[in-house]
Amino acid sequence: MKKNGSLKQIVLLATLSWFTLNAYSQTLTTLKDMVEQVITKNPEVQAKYHEYTGAGYETEVVRGGYLPKADIVSSYRRQEEIDGGLSRNNGTAIPRSNNELVLRQMIFDGFATPNEVKRLEFAQRVRYYELQSAMQNTTLEFVRSYVDTLRYRTLTDYAKTNYVIHRQYYDKIKERVDAGVARRVDLEQAAGRLALAEANLLTETTNLYDVTARIQRLLGELPPETLEKPAFVEGEIEPSSADALKVAYVSNPDLLSTIEDIQATQKEVKTKEARYLPRFDLQARKNLGTSSDGRNSTSAADLLELTMNFNLFNGFSDKSAVSQTLEKLNRSNDLRDKACVDTRQIVTIAYNDIRQLKEQLTYRDQHRASIENAREAYQKQFDIGQRTLLDLLDTENEYFQAKRSYANAEYDLMNAYARLFAGQGQLVNRIGSARQGLPDVKREDYVDAATVCQAVAAAPVTIDKAAILADAKPLNVTNRQLIKPIDRTALAPTATSAAAPAASSCSPEVVTAQVNNWATAWRQKDVDAYMKVYSDKFSPESPLTRDEWEKQRKQRLTSPGKINLTLSNVQVTCEGDKAKATFNQDYSVTNYKLQKPKNNQGCEVCNAKRIAVKGFADNVNKTLELERSSGEWKILRELVNP
């Protein structure tokens, strides 16, 4: 009894252990395991795998042309006797039923068979790289779904928290409105923001459902509750986009498949050209039949023959077949060129996205931290009565958006890494996954010779913030001298002063303000505002006419460069409706030159920089003669003092 009990326990433990190990083996917990399942069981990848294995058998079919062919040929015939039965009587008649053993061996077929074997070997390599491309693309699609699952799980958590906070603040505001200590419009505003929080929560949960369905389609099952952060995003990348392109041109499977297709089509051309040459076959026949009366006939003799078939004219079909295949070769070269430019676009965009998103994450993190600090400060100010509940809602909503922006940038960076590695044909290896049973195809020399892609990438767009600020139009409030408001009532004529001279109508402050307007329009290159300051009676210094002067000023104001203009020691004298403004004018123009030094790859735009170059400059003492017309001061003359 003890023996049986022990045996049952052993069987039970073994069964439980088997189920435990089986369940553990089927649980996918890492990205590496999931990707291996995707590239092994996904139907799209499997279809390419069977195309690859089928191409190997197709090669063996043609390779059989090197070997002899043996056939048994059986026939039965009924033939009219025109010799009165003489051949039947003397045993030389052709038998009615006949069996032959026929052995054929191809001796020479114009090199059609060896070229066709080579073509199919190259075609099998095409199928191999198409399989690798399907693995890379399917892995990329899966990784995007994987990253988006992480993204929307995070955003859903943020949306849940945001909804809870908005609901709590809504309830507090409602209590205050019901108590009569808050306005009902505040409640309406809080209700609208609560509805927006609910809509955001619904949007994020919908996105999470969609991406879960995507990952289930590729993986074949639902993703686990806990997903690890992809480790391949911490890998090193090339120092420049041109270096990243060089790696892609060596290992991108889409490009390699087009190069192999060129080789296959070249062999197909030679196969078609074999029809121009004769064909030699060795044939042996063993007649196994006998005559109708039981005696051997003359047709029963053994036969060994060498035959030649040389086509002299085939309606130009062979020539057309060769021309057709040459066009296929041109098409293959075009597809190779297309793969070059497509690979360059994918790799350079992904590389630039990585560079930009890394920098963007710094600003996003700073924005998030600053908003979080402001949120805490608002909370403290609310506690002492300096902020309202709506102010807190504002900061909560901005904090929610800051967290979303940072999370989106972080997961976009992961996808950019995945796109770069997939474009280089290295995504599966970077993850550490592999499909078992695939051979390691050797890279042939003709691959490098057929690669015409140039590893020249567009220069990254860099922002020179200092130059932007230098070129920007200054704010008007910073370029004007602050003028005290003029009391218009003091300037209006009264009954006692109606006959006073018009000299009191001139105000130095107003004239100074107009001079500042003139300088601002000049500094900002505002042609219309600049020309409006001049009177219709303005007369330029000789030898220029008014038209020539206007043309010259417009040309200078629209030319490139930043105008630096400073006025100092402004002195205004008034004489009725006329005034003079004398000042020191410091004028200069700053231009920017694009310096394009060549790098090691000969790229002139890769290290391009903008360098400030000081152009024309002068420092003069100037006088503006102005006249008041229709309530505005206009420039009559502009003189440079000696």
Residue pairs with C-beta under 8 A, 6 or more apart in sequence:
27 224
28 34
28 37
28 219
28 221
28 224
29 224
29 226
29 228
30 228
31 143
31 146
31 227
31 228
31 230
31 231
31 431
32 431
32 432
32 433
34 142
34 146
34 219
34 223
35 139
35 142
35 143
35 428
35 431
35 433
36 433
36 434
36 435
37 219
37 220
38 45
38 138
38 139
38 142
38 218
38 219
39 45
39 135
39 138
39 139
39 428
39 433
39 435
40 435
40 436
41 220
42 138
42 218
42 220
44 134
44 138
45 131
45 134
45 135
45 138
47 134
48 127
48 130
48 131
48 133
48 134
48 135
49 131
51 127
51 130
51 131
52 124
52 127
52 128
52 130
52 131
54 127
55 120
55 123
55 124
55 126
55 127
56 124
58 120
58 123
58 124
59 117
59 120
59 121
59 123
59 124
62 113
62 116
62 117
62 120
63 117
65 106
65 109
65 113
65 116
66 106
66 113
68 103
68 104
68 105
69 103
69 104
69 105
70 101
70 102
70 103
70 104
71 101
71 102
71 104
72 99
72 100
72 101
72 102
73 99
73 100
73 101
73 102
74 97
74 98
74 99
74 100
75 97
75 98
75 99
76 96
76 97
76 98
77 94
77 96
77 97
77 98
78 96
79 94
79 96
81 87
81 88
81 93
87 93
87 94
88 291
88 292
88 293
91 291
91 293
91 295
91 296
91 297
92 291
92 297
92 298
93 291
93 292
93 297
94 291
94 297
94 299
95 289
95 290
95 291
95 292
95 297
95 299
95 300
96 292
97 289
98 287
98 288
98 289
98 299
99 287
99 288
99 289
100 285
100 286
100 287
100 288
100 289
101 285
101 286
101 288
102 283
102 284
102 285
103 283
103 284
103 285
104 281
104 282
104 283
104 284
105 281
105 282
105 283
106 113
106 279
106 280
106 281
107 280
107 281
107 282
107 306
108 277
108 278
108 279
108 280
109 274
109 277
109 279
109 280
110 273
110 274
110 275
110 276
110 277
110 278
110 279
111 270
111 274
111 277
112 271
112 274
112 275
115 267
115 268
115 270
115 271
115 274
116 267
116 268
116 271
118 267
119 264
119 265
119 267
119 268
119 271
120 264
122 260
122 261
122 263
122 264
122 267
123 260
123 261
123 264
125 260
125 441
126 257
126 260
126 261
126 264
128 438
128 439
128 441
129 253
129 254
129 256
129 257
129 260
129 441
130 253
130 257
131 438
132 253
132 256
132 425
133 253
133 254
133 257
135 428
135 435
136 253
136 422
136 425
136 427
136 428
137 422
138 218
139 422
139 427
139 428
139 431
139 433
140 418
140 419
140 422
140 427
141 218
142 215
142 218
142 219
143 230
143 414
143 415
143 418
143 427
143 431
144 415
144 418
145 211
145 214
145 215
145 218
146 215
146 223
146 227
146 230
147 230
147 411
147 414
147 415
147 418
148 207
148 211
148 214
148 411
149 208
149 211
149 212
149 215
149 223
149 227
150 227
150 229
150 411
151 211
151 407
151 408
151 411
152 204
152 207
152 208
152 211
153 208
153 227
154 407
154 411
155 204
155 207
155 208
155 404
155 407
155 408
156 201
156 204
156 205
156 208
158 204
158 400
158 403
158 404
158 407
159 197
159 200
159 201
159 203
159 204
159 205
159 400
160 201
161 400
162 197
162 200
162 201
162 396
162 397
162 400
163 194
163 197
163 198
163 200
163 201
165 197
165 396
166 190
166 193
166 194
166 197
166 393
166 396
167 194
167 197
169 190
169 389
169 392
169 393
169 396
170 187
170 190
170 191
170 193
170 194
172 389
173 182
173 186
173 187
173 190
173 389
173 390
174 187
174 190
176 182
176 186
176 389
177 183
177 184
177 186
177 187
182 389
186 388
186 389
186 390
189 390
190 389
190 390
190 393
193 393
193 397
200 400
212 222
212 223
215 222
215 223
216 222
216 223
230 414
230 417
230 418
230 431
232 417
232 418
232 421
232 427
232 430
232 431
233 413
233 414
233 417
235 417
235 430
237 244
237 351
237 354
237 417
237 420
238 244
238 246
238 247
238 351
240 457
240 606
241 347
241 348
241 351
241 352
241 457
241 458
241 460
242 455
242 456
242 457
242 601
242 603
242 606
243 455
244 347
244 348
244 351
244 420
244 424
244 457
245 343
245 344
245 347
245 348
245 453
245 455
245 456
245 457
246 455
247 424
247 426
248 255
248 343
248 344
248 347
248 423
248 424
248 425
249 255
249 340
249 343
249 451
249 453
249 455
251 424
251 425
251 426
252 339
252 343
252 423
252 424
252 425
253 425
254 339
254 342
254 343
255 336
255 339
255 340
255 343
255 451
255 453
256 425
256 447
257 339
258 332
258 335
258 336
258 338
258 339
259 336
259 446
259 447
259 450
259 451
260 447
261 332
261 335
261 336
262 329
262 332
262 333
262 336
262 450
263 446
263 450
264 332
265 325
265 328
265 329
265 332
266 329
268 325
268 328
269 322
269 325
269 326
269 329
272 318
272 321
272 322
272 325
273 322
275 311
275 314
275 318
275 321
276 318
277 310
278 308
278 309
278 310
279 308
279 309
279 310
280 306
280 307
280 308
281 306
281 307
281 309
282 304
282 305
282 306
282 307
283 303
283 304
283 305
283 306
283 307
284 302
284 303
284 304
284 305
285 302
285 303
285 304
285 305
286 302
286 303
287 299
287 300
287 301
287 302
287 303
288 300
289 297
289 299
289 300
290 296
290 297
290 300
291 297
311 318
336 450
336 452
337 452
340 452
340 453
343 423
343 453
344 453
344 457
346 419
346 422
346 423
347 420
347 423
347 424
347 457
348 457
348 458
349 419
350 416
350 417
350 419
350 420
350 423
351 420
351 457
352 460
352 461
353 412
353 413
353 416
353 419
354 413
354 416
354 417
354 420
355 460
357 409
357 412
357 413
357 416
358 413
360 409
361 406
361 409
361 410
361 413
364 402
364 405
364 406
364 409
365 406
367 402
367 405
367 406
368 399
368 402
368 403
368 405
368 406
371 395
371 398
371 399
371 402
372 399
372 402
374 395
375 395
375 396
375 398
375 399
378 387
378 391
378 392
378 395
379 392
381 387
381 391
382 388
382 389
382 391
382 392
418 427
421 427
421 430
428 434
455 601
456 601
456 603
457 603
457 606
458 605
459 603
459 605
459 606
459 607
459 608
464 610
467 592
467 610
467 612
470 562
470 590
470 612
471 562
473 524
474 523
474 524
476 520
479 516
479 519
479 520
479 523
479 524
480 513
480 516
480 517
480 520
481 512
481 513
481 516
483 509
483 510
483 512
483 513
483 516
484 509
486 507
486 509
486 510
491 504
491 505
491 507
493 500
497 504
501 576
502 576
502 577
503 574
503 575
503 576
505 576
505 577
505 628
506 574
506 575
506 576
506 577
506 578
506 579
506 628
507 574
508 572
508 573
508 574
508 579
510 633
511 572
511 574
511 579
511 581
511 626
511 633
512 570
512 572
512 581
514 533
514 626
514 632
514 633
515 567
515 570
515 572
515 581
515 583
515 624
516 567
517 529
517 533
518 530
518 533
518 624
518 635
519 565
519 567
520 526
520 529
521 529
521 530
521 533
522 530
522 557
522 563
522 565
523 563
523 564
523 565
525 557
525 558
525 563
527 553
527 554
527 557
527 558
530 553
530 557
531 550
531 553
533 634
533 635
534 634
534 635
535 627
535 629
535 634
535 635
535 636
536 634
537 627
537 636
538 546
538 634
538 635
538 636
538 637
538 638
539 546
539 636
539 637
540 546
540 548
540 549
540 638
541 638
541 639
541 640
544 552
560 591
560 592
561 589
561 590
561 591
561 592
561 615
562 589
562 590
562 591
563 587
563 588
563 589
564 586
564 587
564 588
564 589
564 590
565 585
565 586
565 587
566 585
566 586
567 583
567 584
567 585
567 586
568 583
568 584
568 586
569 582
569 583
569 584
570 581
570 582
570 583
571 581
571 582
571 583
572 579
572 580
572 581
573 579
573 580
577 627
577 628
577 629
578 625
578 626
578 627
578 628
578 636
579 625
579 626
579 627
579 628
579 633
580 623
580 624
580 625
580 626
581 623
581 624
581 626
582 621
582 622
582 623
582 641
583 621
583 622
584 619
584 620
584 621
584 622
585 619
585 620
585 621
585 622
586 619
587 617
587 618
587 619
587 620
588 614
588 615
588 616
588 617
588 618
589 614
589 615
589 616
589 617
590 612
590 613
590 614
590 615
591 612
591 613
591 614
591 615
592 610
592 611
592 612
592 613
593 610
593 611
593 613
594 608
594 609
594 610
594 611
595 608
595 609
595 610
595 611
596 604
596 605
596 607
596 608
597 604
597 607
598 604
599 606
599 607
620 640
620 641
621 640
621 641
622 638
622 639
622 640
622 641
623 637
623 638
623 639
623 641
624 635
624 637
624 638
624 639
625 635
625 636
625 637
625 638
625 639
626 633
626 634
626 635
626 636
627 633
627 634
627 636
628 634
